[in-house]
């Protein structure tokens, strides 16, 4: 049972769902994977991600934008030997923007990503009259591929940040570095992860690099063949300003801190999960863009 709990808790706060905003410059740079399903060899599943932003220009309140970002994702993982793990995500986006100019929809394949992770150490201590203690440290990295549509001339002076953010992909190959530490005492545990995403330029345009950190506490409830795992914690994101030909673009980038809450349910080889994130501190686009909330639902099958 302890081994199953450990495998369930590989939390990697890295993704590439394109949920943007009219001016903040966060398009194509955000992703939250959450608690991974338990799997001994491999798994495959479907995820649905949703996020909602509102933007109002400080110097002209008539200029506004309401952004709704939906993403259906094929995702999966494969354990290689005892210490290596491969993860992949292929998203399909359905994005909608309502602004003072009308309604814009962008639907299609997004940027796919692949990650490899290595189990640096795994230590377990058992006691006769105390709950056992288990610790793991994972390190890894990956790449985001430009499979999503990006058809803008980024050096056209008539192209706005909103135009860039509404694209289904970034057009660039980007790189990820991440680490995850998990400690469990009995059925209680805490999972902490750090991620840094390095974006490269496409026709002189570069999305800001992004740092993500999260800490999630969880409790495993085992009932015969069913495991229920409520979890809650916090996540912090910091996105640097976008750049064009090396010069920073104003009103792009920012930071956000959110409360994360969810539950995972495992029934034999099927895992179902749901989570929601609500901001308690944020400053995007010089305070002109606000995240309302994010949500995620997923189902996966292990083999």
Buried (B, 14 or more C-beta within 10 A) or exposed (E): EBEBBBBBBBBBBBBBBBBBBBBBBBBBBBBBBBBBBBBEEBBBBEBBBBBBBBBBBEEEEEBBBBBBBBBBBBBBBBBEEEEEBBBBBBBBBBBBBBBEEEEBEBEBBBBBBBBBBEBBEBEEEEEEEEEEBBBBBBEBBBEBBBBBBBEBEBEEEEBEBBBBBBBBBBBBEBBBBBBBBBBBBBBEBBBBBBBBBEBBBBBEBBBBBBBBBBBBBBEBEBEEEEBBBBBBBBBBBBBBBBBBEEEBBEBBBBEBBBEBBBBBBBEEBEBBBBBBBEBEEBBBBBEBBBBEEBBBBBBBBBE
